[in-house]
């Protein structure tokens, strides 16, 4: 009973965060969807491409159920899963992600939580694992990158939130006041006295 609950709960959260990540692309120009927004090149469409690749590998080859998608060997990974080339369209990457969901969901549905898997890119003794551990790992990756996408999108046009139906009207005046209050608190914060435990 607890296994069924755990699997359904993890799977439901994974589905939620997949949709949240894709929503962050809605309404953006081609340039804004793919341009680097941090000094390390993090970009919104690249996050989608990366998470799709992560899912394809973990719910594919780890359980000897290779993804039907063409993927470079993990040994040859060169970071190109983190950004979209000029030859890759947004629609292609989104379609890849959605097809990966179907393959991942089939693996999750068909295997028990204790189904054994082997992650060749994990160091020993952790390479031998099971579906439960992989679901937790992939959910963690998805949540982390959905959070990155949330911050990047806020920086582009101020839009925030988990789902479109929960998005409220942006109150620029209230936001500016809130920002100013936090900025003032940061500037006014006192440093602990030198020599105190907090300053060590």
Phi, psi and omega per residue, in radians:
X1 nan -0.799 -3.128
X2 -1.169 -0.574 3.105
X3 -1.099 -0.774 3.138
X4 -1.109 -0.717 3.118
X5 -1.114 -0.805 -3.113
X6 -1.087 -0.774 -3.129
X7 -1.120 -0.810 -3.136
X8 -1.094 -0.700 -3.120
X9 -1.156 -0.840 3.132
X10 -1.114 -0.738 -3.113
X11 -1.157 -0.705 3.110
X12 -1.089 -0.710 3.131
X13 -1.211 -0.623 3.082
X14 -1.108 -0.778 3.107
X15 -1.067 -0.723 3.128
X16 -1.054 -0.801 -3.056
X17 -1.317 -0.463 3.005
X18 -1.046 -0.856 -3.116
X19 -1.121 -0.693 3.128
X20 -1.078 -0.727 -3.129
X21 -1.123 -0.778 3.130
X22 -1.136 -0.640 -3.114
X23 -1.051 -0.487 -3.114
X24 -1.145 -0.218 3.094
X25 -1.576 -0.284 -3.034
X26 -1.020 2.270 3.022
X27 1.394 0.043 -3.123
X28 -1.562 2.605 3.019
X29 -1.192 2.865 3.112
X30 -1.029 -0.698 -3.140
X31 -1.151 -0.863 -3.099
X32 -1.147 -0.524 3.134
X33 -1.185 -0.460 -3.009
X34 -2.140 -0.094 -3.084
X35 -1.306 2.609 3.118
X36 -1.199 2.306 -3.073
X37 -2.054 0.050 3.026
X38 -2.380 2.943 -3.131
X39 -1.174 -0.332 3.096
X40 -1.627 0.085 3.045
X41 1.557 0.133 -3.120
X42 -1.018 2.324 -3.089
X43 -2.537 2.748 -2.988
X44 -1.188 -0.847 -3.128
X45 -1.168 -0.594 3.083
X46 -1.112 -0.629 3.084
X47 -1.091 -0.722 3.112
X48 -1.111 -0.806 3.136
X49 -1.059 -0.723 -3.123
X50 -1.147 -0.824 -3.115
X51 -1.138 -0.634 3.065
X52 -1.072 -0.739 3.137
X53 -1.163 -0.712 3.098
X54 -1.024 -0.874 3.134
X55 -1.056 -0.765 -3.103
X56 -1.039 -0.690 -3.137
X57 -1.289 -0.859 -3.018
X58 -1.218 -0.666 3.135
X59 -1.662 0.116 3.104
X60 -1.917 -1.602 -3.017
X61 -1.129 -0.466 3.128
X62 -1.042 -0.573 -3.126
X63 -1.920 0.389 3.127
X64 0.993 0.664 3.089
X65 -2.253 1.139 -3.005
X66 -0.898 2.453 3.098
X67 -1.114 2.453 3.057
X68 -1.246 -0.168 3.127
X69 -1.305 2.499 3.063
X70 -1.258 2.014 3.132
X71 -2.161 2.455 3.010
X72 -1.140 2.685 3.073
X73 -1.039 2.484 -3.117
X74 -1.037 -0.531 3.134
X75 -1.129 -0.407 -3.082
X76 -1.722 0.171 -3.109
X77 -0.999 2.236 -3.079
X78 -2.203 0.236 3.104
X79 1.561 -0.037 -3.126
X80 -1.297 -0.115 3.032
X81 -1.375 -0.010 -3.093
X82 -1.786 0.051 3.111
X83 -2.736 2.767 -3.106
X84 -1.715 2.263 3.083
X85 -1.313 2.917 3.134
X86 -1.142 -0.318 -3.135
X87 -1.579 -0.127 3.141
X88 -1.766 2.153 3.130
X89 -1.492 2.785 3.062
X90 -1.024 -0.764 -3.131
X91 -1.064 -0.678 3.122
X92 -1.101 -0.769 -3.102
X93 -1.206 -0.714 3.101
X94 -1.113 -0.727 3.124
X95 -1.114 -0.686 3.066
X96 -1.044 -0.776 3.130
X97 -1.092 -0.780 -3.122
X98 -1.156 -0.686 3.082
X99 -1.145 -0.622 3.103
X100 -1.135 -0.675 3.073
X101 -0.947 -0.820 -3.089
X102 -1.054 -0.757 3.135
X103 -1.180 -0.762 3.117
X104 -1.093 -0.782 -3.125
X105 -1.081 -0.645 3.105
X106 -1.129 -0.717 3.096
X107 -1.090 -0.827 -3.124
X108 -1.095 -0.756 -3.112
X109 -1.182 -0.629 -3.000
X110 -1.539 -0.334 -3.074
X111 -1.892 2.557 3.025
X112 -1.309 2.828 -3.112
X113 -1.055 -0.488 -3.132
X114 -1.636 0.218 3.098
X115 -1.033 2.269 -3.098
X116 -1.285 2.536 3.058
X117 -2.457 2.884 -3.131
X118 -2.363 2.122 -3.108
X119 -1.829 1.710 -3.032
X120 -1.142 -0.347 3.137
X121 -1.600 0.004 3.016
X122 -1.584 2.488 3.136
X123 -1.250 2.681 3.031
X124 -1.195 2.571 0.105
X125 -1.644 0.422 -3.006
X126 -1.625 -0.141 -3.036
X127 -1.091 -0.626 3.096
X128 -1.425 2.126 -3.012
X129 -2.521 -2.839 3.103
X130 -2.550 3.063 -3.061
X131 -1.071 -0.680 -3.139
X132 -1.021 -0.851 -3.120
X133 -1.107 -0.656 -3.139
X134 -1.229 -0.685 3.089
X135 -1.070 -0.749 3.116
X136 -1.105 -0.757 -3.126
X137 -1.104 -0.846 -3.104
X138 -1.172 -0.661 3.065
X139 -1.066 -0.740 3.100
X140 -1.050 -0.747 3.094
X141 -1.085 -0.770 -3.101
X142 -1.144 -0.764 3.124
X143 -1.095 -0.784 -3.123
X144 -1.029 -0.831 -3.082
X145 -1.335 -0.505 3.016
X146 -1.124 -0.633 3.064
X147 -1.140 -0.733 3.058
X148 -1.011 -0.799 -3.105
X149 -1.097 -0.652 3.137
X150 -1.067 -0.796 -3.138
X151 -1.175 -0.733 -3.141
X152 -1.095 -0.748 -3.127
X153 -1.163 -0.685 3.089
X154 -1.043 -0.693 3.125
X155 -1.175 -0.483 -3.139
X156 -1.337 -0.893 -3.033
X157 -2.494 0.179 3.068
X158 1.479 -0.076 -3.117
X159 -1.326 2.372 -3.121
X160 -2.379 3.013 3.028
X161 2.081 2.992 -3.089
X162 -1.669 -0.615 -3.088
X163 -2.510 2.641 -3.094
X164 -1.019 -0.671 -3.068
X165 -1.214 -0.237 3.124
X166 -1.815 0.052 -3.086
X167 -1.341 2.236 3.121
X168 -1.718 2.916 3.069
X169 -1.132 2.389 3.123
X170 -1.338 2.146 3.087
X171 -1.772 1.653 -3.047
X172 -1.061 -0.663 -3.114
X173 -1.152 -0.800 3.124
X174 -1.117 -0.695 3.118
X175 -1.104 -0.763 -3.127
X176 -1.104 -0.690 3.125
X177 -1.165 -0.720 3.127
X178 -1.107 -0.794 3.117
X179 -1.042 -0.791 -3.113
X180 -1.104 -0.655 3.130
X181 -1.123 -0.768 3.137
X182 -1.192 -0.684 3.108
X183 -1.086 -0.750 3.128
X184 -1.112 -0.718 3.113
X185 -1.087 -0.705 3.137
X186 -1.139 -0.748 -3.129
X187 -1.217 -0.518 -3.078
X188 -1.574 -0.159 -3.097
X189 -1.038 2.357 -3.122
X190 -1.551 2.469 3.038
X191 -1.331 2.509 3.082
X192 -1.123 2.619 3.118
X193 -0.991 2.462 3.135
X194 -1.088 2.449 -3.118
X195 1.637 -0.237 3.128
X196 -1.339 2.855 -3.094
X197 -1.056 -0.644 -3.082
X198 -1.196 -0.400 -3.100
X199 -1.584 -0.089 -3.122
X200 -1.479 nan nan
